[in-house]
């Protein structure tokens, strides 16, 4: 392949990451294939991130920088995709990094099979040395899926009957997408969505995919979780974000009309609602038990949440999750409070707590 034939466009959304940006961009420049177009989208950074991007653009002709007002992660990577010229598009978030052979191996398989989407795994890397690294990949056991084989996965694509049982790992950063396919589906990406953003591009793209490939046992993407991410910040709008994501997934399911994902979306919504309850408890506990349990009550007694609690189809739940859902449904909010708070504090002090979307 000639260097001026940009087979892969790598989109990097950038926002206030001056401490990590060099590590990220250097890892992309260090790829074993040279035919890359690297698009750094500065999403209105207020630190030195924008200047660092400009320095890289002057240093390497493969790098293109686009500065825009702050609009959030989805708006940033959409702006990058609009400017991409490669046959395939990949994503790297600006506080993460990748191994040097990531795109060579993914592109080799994609070209060999003429794949629309190629998938790899990732490694959670923690700033806290007490927490061991952890690997994760989509639950696809084969290297190549044609359309018929892919459709056979639809009954468990978003939820397989277990808590957060996504057969599809939603992360866009572990995928290599055919450019035309991702552009075709960009209208499904609502920039208001700020929780589970990647679901609204990986799901519609996959529903259009004719051939999908998976690089087996390959974890070249390093997802960085610093100590601030581990403890997290209280988000009073968490449940509204959960509801918006579910609404967007319903729209995708309805408009694509290739499979009815309603039950799976309800199950995923309920799983995310449990995280909303935990957000109230272990990230807002300092305001006092009464205030927190009142907030938990407000979440659990919403009609949509009650409907999900009563009608979910998850039949592969652990006893602890079954218990917790039962407490939420029956209104035992004080027990919800104490169970989460004790569990969180024990696991945090044992060094086992990590960010999970």
C-alpha positions in Angstrom: 0.0 0.0 0.0 1.3 3.5 -0.9 1.7 5.9 2.0 -0.7 8.4 0.2 -3.4 5.9 0.1 -5.0 6.5 3.5 -6.5 3.1 4.3 -7.3 4.0 7.9 -8.4 7.3 9.4 -7.9 7.4 13.1 -10.2 9.9 14.9 -9.0 11.2 18.3 -11.4 13.4 20.3 -9.4 15.8 22.5 -10.5 17.7 25.5 -8.3 18.9 28.3 -5.9 16.0 28.3 -2.5 17.6 28.2 -1.1 15.1 30.7 -2.0 12.1 28.5 -2.1 13.4 24.9 1.6 12.7 24.0 1.3 9.1 25.1 -1.9 8.7 23.0 -0.7 10.3 19.8 2.8 8.7 20.0 1.2 5.3 20.2 -0.7 6.0 17.0 2.4 7.4 15.2 4.2 4.2 16.3 1.9 1.9 14.4 3.6 -0.7 12.3 1.6 0.5 9.3 2.3 3.9 7.9 -0.8 4.6 5.8 -2.7 6.4 8.5 -4.6 9.6 8.5 -4.7 10.9 12.1 -7.5 13.4 12.9 -7.1 15.3 16.2 -10.4 17.0 17.1 -9.8 19.7 19.7 -13.2 20.0 21.4 -12.7 23.5 22.8 -9.9 22.5 25.3 -9.0 25.2 27.8 -5.5 23.7 28.7 -2.6 23.1 26.4 -4.2 20.3 24.5 -5.0 22.4 21.4 -1.4 23.7 21.2 0.0 20.2 21.5 -2.3 19.0 18.7 -0.9 21.9 16.5 2.7 20.9 17.3 2.0 17.3 16.2 0.4 18.6 12.9 3.6 20.5 12.1 5.7 17.5 13.0 4.0 14.8 10.9 2.1 15.2 7.6 -0.3 12.4 8.5 -1.8 14.5 11.2 -4.8 16.8 10.7 -6.1 19.1 13.5 -9.6 20.5 13.7 -10.4 23.0 16.4 -14.1 23.4 17.4 -16.2 24.8 20.2 -16.8 22.4 23.1 -19.8 20.2 22.2 -19.0 16.9 23.9 -17.5 13.6 22.9 -20.1 12.6 20.3 -19.9 15.9 18.5 -16.1 15.6 18.5 -15.8 12.2 16.9 -18.6 13.0 14.5 -16.6 16.0 13.3 -13.6 13.7 12.8 -15.6 11.2 10.8 -16.9 14.0 8.5 -13.3 14.8 7.6 -12.0 11.2 7.3 -10.9 10.0 3.9 -9.7 6.5 4.7 -11.4 3.3 3.6 -11.7 2.4 7.2 -12.2 4.5 10.3 -10.9 3.8 13.8 -11.1 5.7 17.1 -8.7 6.3 20.0 -9.7 8.4 23.0 -7.1 10.9 24.0 -6.3 9.6 27.5 -5.8 6.0 26.2 -3.1 4.3 24.0 -2.7 1.4 21.6 -0.2 -1.3 20.9 2.0 -0.8 17.8 0.4 -3.7 15.8 -3.2 -2.9 16.5 -4.2 -1.5 13.2 -2.0 -3.7 11.1 -3.6 -6.8 12.4 -7.1 -5.4 12.2 -6.6 -4.1 8.7 -5.1 -7.3 7.5 -8.2 -9.3 8.6 -10.6 -6.6 7.3 -9.0 -6.6 3.8 -8.7 -10.4 3.6 -12.4 -10.9 4.4 -13.7 -7.6 2.9 -15.3 -6.9 6.3 -17.5 -4.0 7.2 -16.5 -4.1 10.8 -13.5 -5.6 12.5 -13.3 -6.0 16.3 -10.5 -6.5 18.9 -10.4 -6.4 22.7 -9.2 -3.9 25.2 -7.3 -3.9 28.5 -8.4 -1.8 31.5 -5.2 -0.1 32.8 -5.5 1.5 36.2 -3.5 4.3 37.7 -4.0 2.6 41.1 -1.4 -0.2 41.1 -3.4 -2.2 43.5 -6.0 -2.9 40.9 -5.0 -5.6 38.4 -5.4 -5.1 34.6 -8.5 -6.7 33.1 -9.2 -7.8 29.6 -12.6 -7.4 27.8 -13.9 -8.2 24.3 -17.2 -8.6 22.6 -18.7 -12.1 23.1 -18.1 -13.1 19.5 -16.4 -16.6 19.5 -15.7 -16.8 15.8 -13.2 -15.0 13.6 -15.7 -14.3 10.7 -19.4 -13.8 10.7 -21.4 -13.5 7.4 -24.8 -11.7 7.5 -26.8 -14.9 8.4 -24.4 -15.8 11.2 -24.5 -12.2 12.5 -28.3 -12.1 12.5 -28.2 -15.3 14.7 -26.6 -13.1 17.4 -29.4 -10.5 17.4 -31.5 -12.2 20.1 -28.7 -11.5 22.6 -26.9 -8.6 21.0 -27.8 -5.9 23.6 -28.7 -8.3 26.5 -28.3 -12.0 26.8 -30.5 -12.5 29.9 -27.8 -11.6 32.4 -27.0 -8.3 34.2 -25.3 -6.0 31.6 -25.2 -9.1 29.4 -24.2 -7.3 26.2 -22.9 -9.7 23.5 -21.7 -6.6 21.7 -19.0 -4.7 23.5 -20.2 -1.2 22.6 -16.9 0.6 22.6 -16.2 2.3 19.2 -12.5 2.3 20.0 -12.2 -1.5 19.6 -13.7 -1.4 16.1 -12.5 -0.7 12.6 -15.5 0.5 10.6 -15.9 0.8 6.8 -16.1 4.6 6.4 -19.3 4.6 4.2 -21.1 2.5 6.8 -20.3 4.7 9.7 -21.2 7.8 7.8 -24.5 6.3 6.8 -25.5 5.9 10.4 -24.1 9.1 12.0 -27.6 10.7 12.1 -28.5 8.2 14.8 -25.9 9.8 17.1 -27.7 12.3 19.2 -25.2 14.7 20.7 -27.3 15.0 23.9 -26.4 11.5 24.8 -23.5 11.5 27.3 -23.8 8.1 28.8 -23.3 4.9 26.7 -22.6 7.2 23.7 -21.0 4.4 21.7 -24.1 2.3 21.7 -25.8 4.7 19.4 -23.2 4.1 16.6 -22.1 0.5 17.1 -25.6 -0.8 17.3 -27.0 0.7 14.0 -23.8 0.0 12.2 -23.9 -3.6 13.2 -27.5 -3.9 12.1 -26.3 -2.9 8.6 -23.2 -5.0 8.6 -22.9 -7.7 6.0 -19.6 -9.2 7.3 -18.0 -8.8 10.7 -14.5 -10.1 11.7 -13.0 -10.6 15.2 -9.3 -10.7 15.8 -9.3 -13.5 18.4 -7.4 -13.2 21.7 -6.1 -9.7 20.8 -6.2 -6.9 23.4 -4.2 -4.0 21.9 -6.3 -1.1 23.2 -5.4 0.3 26.6 -8.3 2.0 28.4 -6.8 4.2 31.0 -8.6 4.7 34.3 -7.1 7.2 36.7 -7.9 7.6 40.4 -10.4 10.3 39.7 -12.3 8.0 37.4 -12.3 5.3 40.1 -13.9 7.4 42.8 -16.0 9.4 40.3 -18.2 12.4 40.8 -21.9 12.5 41.7 -24.1 13.0 38.7 -27.6 14.2 39.7 -28.8 13.8 36.1 -27.7 10.2 35.7 -31.1 8.6 35.4 -32.2 11.1 32.8 -29.1 10.1 30.8 -30.1 6.4 31.2 -33.6 7.2 29.9 -32.3 9.1 26.9 -30.0 6.3 25.8 -32.8 3.8 26.0 -35.0 6.1 23.9 -32.4 6.4 21.3 -31.9 2.6 21.1 -35.6 2.2 20.7 -35.6 4.6 17.8 -32.7 2.7 16.2 -34.5 -0.7 16.7 -37.7 0.7 15.2 -36.2 2.4 12.2 -33.8 -0.3 11.3 -36.6 -2.8 11.6 -34.4 -5.9 11.3 -35.2 -7.3 14.8 -37.3 -6.3 17.7 -34.9 -5.4 20.5 -37.5 -4.0 22.9 -37.0 -6.6 25.6 -33.3 -6.4 25.4 -33.4 -2.6 25.6 -35.6 -2.8 28.7 -33.1 -5.2 30.3 -30.2 -2.9 29.5 -32.2 0.1 30.8 -32.8 -1.7 34.1 -29.1 -2.6 34.4 -28.2 1.0 33.8 -30.9 2.1 36.4 -29.1 0.0 39.0 -26.0 2.1 38.3 -28.1 5.2 38.7 -29.2 4.0 42.1 -25.6 3.2 43.0 -24.6 6.7 41.8 -27.0 8.2 44.3 -25.7 6.1 47.1 -22.0 5.8 46.9 -21.3 9.1 45.2 -23.8 11.3 47.1 -23.8 9.6 50.6 -22.3 12.7 52.3 -25.6 14.6 52.0 -27.1 12.1 54.4 -29.1 8.9 54.3 -32.6 10.5 54.2 -31.8 12.7 51.2 -30.2 9.8 49.4 -33.0 7.3 50.0 -35.5 10.0 48.9 -33.6 10.3 45.6 -33.5 6.5 45.3 -37.2 6.3 45.9 -37.8 8.9 43.2 -35.8 6.8 40.7 -37.4 3.5 41.6 -41.0 4.7 41.6 -40.9 6.2 38.1 -43.4 4.3 36.0 -40.7 3.3 33.4 -38.5 1.9 36.1 -41.4 0.0 37.7 -42.4 -1.4 34.4 -38.8 -2.6 33.8 -38.6 -4.2 37.3 -41.8 -6.1 36.7 -41.4 -7.1 33.1 -37.7 -7.6 32.5 -36.7 -10.9 30.8 -33.3 -11.4 32.5 -33.3 -15.0 33.6 -29.6 -15.4 34.2 -29.2 -13.1 37.2 -27.0 -13.8 40.2 -28.9 -14.1 43.5 -27.4 -10.8 44.7 -28.8 -8.9 41.7 -32.1 -10.6 42.0 -32.2 -9.6 45.6 -31.3 -6.0 44.8 -33.9 -5.7 42.1 -36.5 -7.1 44.5 -35.6 -4.5 47.1 -35.9 -1.7 44.4 -39.3 -3.0 43.3 -40.8 -3.4 46.8 -39.5 -0.1 48.1 -36.9 -1.2 50.6 -34.8 1.8 50.0 -32.9 1.9 53.3 -31.7 -1.7 52.6 -30.7 -0.6 49.1 -28.7 2.2 50.7 -26.8 0.1 53.2 -26.0 -2.8 50.9 -24.5 -0.5 48.2 -22.6 1.6 50.7 -21.0 -1.3 52.5 -20.2 -3.2 49.3 -18.6 -0.1 47.8 -16.5 0.8 50.8 -15.2 -2.7 51.3 -14.3 -3.1 47.6 -12.7 0.3 47.4 -10.4 -0.3 50.3 -9.5 -3.7 48.8 -8.6 -1.9 45.6 -11.2 -3.6 43.5 -13.4 -0.7 42.5 -13.2 0.7 38.9 -15.2 2.8 36.5 -17.9 1.0 34.6 -20.3 2.7 32.2 
